[in-house]
Amino acid sequence: MKEKVQVFGRFLSGMVMPNIGAFIAWGLITALFIQTGWAPNEKFAQLVDPMSHMLLPLLIAYTGGEDVAGKRGGVIGAIATMGVIVGTDIPMFIGAMIMGPFSAWVIKKFDKAIAGHIPAGFEMLVNNFSLGILGALLALLAMTVISPLVVALNTVMSAGVKLFVDHHLLPLASLFIEPAKVLFLNNAINHGILSPMGIQQVQEAGKSVFFLLEANPGPGLGILLAYCIAGKGNAKSSAPGAVIIHFLGGIHEIYFPYILMNPALLLSVIAGGASGIAVFSAFNVGLTSAASPGSIIAILALAERHSYLGLLLGIFVAAAVSFAISVPILKFMGKDVSLEEAQKQKDTMKKQAKGISEAPVKAEAAASVPAAASDIQKIAFACDAGMGSSAMGATVLKKKLASVGRTDIEVIHTPVSSIPSDVQIVVTHQELGERAAHSNPAAELILITNFLAAPEYEMLVERLKKD
């Protein structure tokens, strides 16, 4: 059951995460130019509704369709999603998540059924008209059938949320959100569930607290600060660096192993998350778009103009509560497992969340013949989404290469499923080795276990420095 939930959640978040930049652009325009924004401007504010009602759903639909059936799937997904957009007055993110992949699946099945049966010279005609006809039919289906169903579902969800809000029960969401984050369901929750609800609330109120329920860095900050004070050994010495990466960089996964070392710390993040939500609700705090990554910098950039006091108070109350509960747990509740064991446990769970097989590629078997240092022009760091840990690793390697004078080598970060073909070396986590090898078979593969402090970095830099 957990694997099925993770696969489904990964699929939902995979439609949203590549488009986070568009969500941020929409959020910034909203924060600046709506009537209650920082610089109200009636003309510029006209961008807000078309972006949320049309641009963002179409981007989601295209991305979901492309994942299923390539660019052809993306095009028919966008066509069909116009049906749900026109069929209702609310932002159709859920409708886009349904119609994008479904329409792509339909065209994929159609293409497979007619493969080998098209007369020579008629391929383009059949391909174009089949996509057009099926797209039109699916748009009509979406408008008449799917749109009313999504509206009904939205009504039920809104009623449920209103019940929680009216009875001041929203903090109870932490009972589900915080443990789910440690199971690597954070992207599924944030982008698959909370973001669509938040977008709709922004349309009504100009901001939404739903964008803060998962992204609040306070609970994790409290855990890491507690390890700085009451931790032991490796966990204590590594915690200060993790604080910076988590709070400023927004990479929340960095604190998951610290909870896995002592699962009783789940009580800390649940209590911290609930406390933060209670403060956000009391001060009527909200963001104008999803903050991704969940960095304090991104959160402040997307905050509604009157929200700063309650926002900062909620984050630091969450951190304080989490810290206060964590310190006695670390001091008195038995011996922790090692950070290395917890890291392995975290990697196993992350692997399951990403649908990776249990038998990772071995580094020595995965790597092709190493290229000469003079031939290396481009190195890629790859992670699942290409935005979090890979970006962090790419920054580390760039600095190391610059220190030995190899500024001529381009270092990029990329999703593991779409590594550019002109990359000569791919650096990725060992659990993603199989997918990296399939994505770019010609590249040399270097597999690591720690994006921040891998010994393979020094070996690679030394090799590139010598030739």
N, C-alpha and C positions, 0 to 999 in steps of 0.2 A: 504494500500500500504506500509506504514512504517513497519507494522508487517511482511509482506511478505519479504521485503528487509532484515529485521533483522534476520528472520529465515534462509534465504538463506545465508546471511553473516556468521551467526553462524555456519552453516554447512560447509562452505568453510574453515573458520579459524579452525574448529575442526579437520580438516585433517592435518593442518600444525603445530598447537601449540604443540601437544605432541612430535613433532619431532624437536623442536627448538634447542635442544642440538646438533643434527646432523648437522643442518645448521650452528651453531656456530663453530663446529669442522671443517667443510669445510671452513668457513670463516677465521678461524685462520691459517689453512694450506695455504690458498691462500695468506693471508697477509704476512706470513713469507717466503714462498718458491718460489713464482713465480719470474719471472725475475726482476720485479720492487719491490719485497718484501723486508722485513727487513733482511732476511738471504737467499738470492737466492740459491737454491739447485735444480739442474736439476732432480736428482733422486726422491727427495721427491715431487717435483712439478708434477710428473706423477700421483699423487693421485687426483689432482684437477678435471680434466675432467671426469674420471670415477665416482667420487662421485656426481658431478652435473648432469651428464647424466643418471646415472643408480641408484645409491644408494638412493638419495633424492627422485626422482620420485617414486621408488618402495616403500619407506617408506610411502609416502603420499598415494599411492594407497592402500597399505595394511591397513593403518589406516582408510581410508574412507570405504573400504570394510568391515572391522571389525565392524565399527559403524552400518552398515546396516544389516549384517548377521553373526556376530561373526567371529571366526577364519577361518571358512570355506569361508566366504565372503572375508576376508583379503587375503587368499591364491589365490582365483580365480581373485581377483582384481589385484594382483601383476603379475599373469600370463598374463592377458589380457593387462596390461600396457607395457609389453615387446614389444608388437606389435607397439605401438606408439613410443617407444624409438628407436627401430630398423628402423622405417620408416622415420626418420628425423635426421638431424645433430644438431638440437637445443635442449636445455634442455626441457623436456616434462612435466612441472609441471601442465599446464592446461590439457593436455591429461590425466595425472594421476588423476586429480580431476574429470575427466569425467568417465574414464574407471573403476576406483576403485569402486565407489558406484554403477555404472550401472551394472557391472559384478556381484557384490554381490546381487543386486536386481534380476538379472536373476536366479542365483542359488537358491535364497530364494523362488522364484516363482516355480522353478522346484521341489524343495524339498517338497513344500506344495502340488503340484499336484500329486506326487507319494506316499505321506504319506499314509500308510495303505495298499499299493498295492505290497510291496516287500515281497517275500517269506522268511520265517524264515531261517536264516543262510546265506542269500545273502546280508545283509545290508551293510557290509563293501565293498563288491565287487561293488555294485551299487553306493555307495557313492563315492568311489575312482574313478571309471571309469566315472561317470557323471561329476564330477568336472574336470577330465582330458580332457574329450571330449569337454565339454562346454568351458573350459578355452582355449583349442587350437583354437576352432572356433572363440571365441571372440578376441584372439590375432591376428588372420588373419583379422578379421573385423577391428580391431584397426589399423593394419598396412596399409590396403588398402583404408579405408574410413575415419576413424577418424583422422589419422595422417595428410592427406592432408588438411582436414578442419581446424585443429588446426594451421597448418602452414599458411594457408590463413588468419585466424583470427589474428595470431601473426604478419603477414605482415601489416595488417590494423592498428593494435594497434601501431606497431613500427612507421608507417608513421604518425599517429596522434601525438605520443610523439615527433617525430623528428620535426614536424611542430611547436609544442610548444617550443621546445628547440631552433630551428633555428630562431624563431621570439622573443626569450627571453620572452616567456609568461608562463614559468613554475611556477613562483610565483602565478599565478592565480589559481593554484591547491588548494591553501589554502581556496579559497571561498567555496570549497566543503569539503575538509578534516577537517577543524577545527570545523564547525558546526556538521559534521557527528560524530566526536569523542564524543561530548557532548551527542549525541543520542546513544552512545554505539555501534557505527558501526566501532570503531577504529580497532578491530581485523580483521573484514571483509575487511577493506580497506588495512591494512598493510599486512596481510598474504594471502588474497585472490586475491588482485590486484597488489599491489606494489612489493611484494617479487618476484613473478614470473618474472616480468619485470626487476627487479634488478639483479636477478641471470643471466639472459641472457646478461645484460650489463656488468656484471663482466667477463663473458666469453670473451667479446670483448675488454674491457678496463682495467680489473683488479680491478675495483671498480664501485660503482653506487650511484648516488645521490638519487635514489628512496628509498633507505633504510632510508633516513633522513627525507623524506617529512612528515611522520606521527610521527616518533619516536623523533623528535627534542623536548627536554624538555623546550626550551626557552620560547615559548608563555605562557605555564602554569606557569612557574617560575615568569614571569612578573606579572601575575594576583595575585599570592600568595604574592609576595613582596608588591604589591600595597595595599593589605588587611592589611599587617603588618603596613603600614604607615597610610592609610586612612580608614581602616575598622572600624567597630563599634562592641562593645560588644563581644559576643561569637566568631564571625567570626574573629575579630582581634586577640583575644587571642589564637585561634587554628591555625592561619595561619603559625606561625614559625615552628611548628611541621610538618605541611603539606608540607612546603618547603623541609625539609629533606627527607621525605618519597617520595616526587615526584622527586626531583632532584637526590638524591643518590640511592634511592630504585627503581626508575623507575615506580612507581605505578601512572600512569597519572590520573586514575579515582578519585584520592583524590581531584583534583581541580575542578571537574565538578560541585559539589554543589555550589561552590563559583560563578560560572558563572550563574547558575540557580537562585541564589539570585538576580542577576541583569543582565538580558539577554542582555542588551546593551554592556556588556563586550565581547560579541561575536566579536564586532568590533576590540577589542584589540587583541584577539588571531588570527583573520584573518590577521590583519595588521602585527602582530609579525611573524606569520608563513610565510607570503609572503616576509617579509624583510629577514628572515633567509634563505629562498630558494634563494633569489637574491644573497646573499653573497656566499652561497655554489656554485652557478653556476658561479659567477665571479671568484672564486678561484679554480674552477674545483675540488671540494671536493666530496668524496664518501666513503662509507663503503664497506667492502668485504663480508658482510653478514647481515642478518636482526638482529638488536639489540632488543632483547626481554628479560627482560623488557627494556623500553626506559630510562635507567639510564645513566648518564654521564659516569659511570664506564664502562658499556657495550659498549657504543658508542666509547669511547677512545680505548678500547681493540680491536675493529674491524675496526679502522680507517686505511686507506691506509697511508703508511709511510710518504708521502709528504703532507698530508692533515691537519696536526694539527693546523696550524695557521688559515687557512680559516674555519676549523671546529669549533674551539672555538670562533672565531670572529662571525660566523653565529649564534651560539647558544646565545651568549651574546647580539648581535644586536637584535635578536628576543625577548629576555627578556626585553631589554631596551625599544624597541618600544611598546611592550605590556604593560609595566609598565607605560610609559609616557601617554598612552591613558587611562589606567585604573584609575589612580589617580583622574583626574578631573571628570570622570564618577562617581566614588564612592563619591566624595565630593559634586557634584552639581546636580546629576540626580535623586533626590528623595530618598525616604526611601526604603532600602532593605527589602525583606522578611527575616524572621529569618533563621538562619543556619539550625535549626531543620526542618522547612518547606521545605527548599531546599533539605535537606537530604532525606526527605520522597519522594519528587518529583523525585530525582535521583534514589531512590530505585525502584519507580514505573516504571521508564523508563528502568532501568536495568532488572527488572522483565520481561517487555515486550520484551526486546532484547534477553532474554534467553528462551522465550516461556513458562513462568511459569504462572499458573492460577491465577486469580484475588483473590482467596480465600486462603490465606496462612494458613498453619497449625498453630494452636494456641499452644503456648509453653506447657501449662498445659495438653492439649489433646495429644500432640505429644510425650511427654516423657513417656517412660516405667517406671516400678518400679525402683527407683534408686538402684544401686548396692552398697554394703558395700565398704568403702574406701579401706579395705585390699584386695578386689577382683579386684581393678582397676589396670590394667597393661599397658593399651594402650588407648590413647585418640587421636581422629582424628579431625583436622580442615578441613572442606570441603568448597570449593567454586566451581565455574563453571568449571574452567580449572585446579584447584589444584596447581596453581603456583604463584598467585598474593596475593590477600587479605588473603587467608588461610595460606600462608607461613608467612605473617606478624603476623597474630593472633597466630599461633603456637609458634613463637618466644616469643611473649609477655607472653603466658601462661607458657612456659618452665621456664622463668626467675622467675615467681611468684611461681611456684611449687618448684624450686630450693631454693628459699628464705625460705621455710618452711621445707626443708630437704627431699622433695619427688622427688629426682633425679632418683628413681627406676621406675617412670612412664614414658613410652615412649610417646612422643607427635609428631605426624606426620601431614603433610598436604597432601590432596588428592583431586582429582576431585569428585564432589558430586555423579556422576553416577557410581563410582567404589570404594566405601568405603570398605576396607578390612573386612572380616567376623570376625577377631579376635579382633576388636575394641569394647571396652565396652561403651565408651562415644563418641558421635559425637557432635561437636560444629559447628554450621553453621548459616548463616544469615536466619532470619525468612522466607524470601521469597523462600528459598531453602528447607524448611522443608519437603514438600511433597516428593521431589526427594530423600532427605536423608533418610526418613523413608522407602521408597521403596528400596533404595540401600542396607541398612542394617537394617532390621526390628527389630533385636534383641537388637540393641544398645540403650542406653539411649540418648535422643535427648535434647540438650540445644540450644535454639534458641536466637540469639542476633541481635542487629541492628547496632552495631559499632564494627568492628574487633579490633580497637585500645584501646577503653576505655569502655568496656561493664561491668556493675556492676555484671553480672553473673560470671565473672572471679573470683572476690573476694569471692562470695558465694561458688563457686566450690572449690577454694583453701582452704577456711575455713573448708568446709565439709571433704575434703581429709586429712587435717591436724589433725582433731579431732580423727578420728578412727585409 
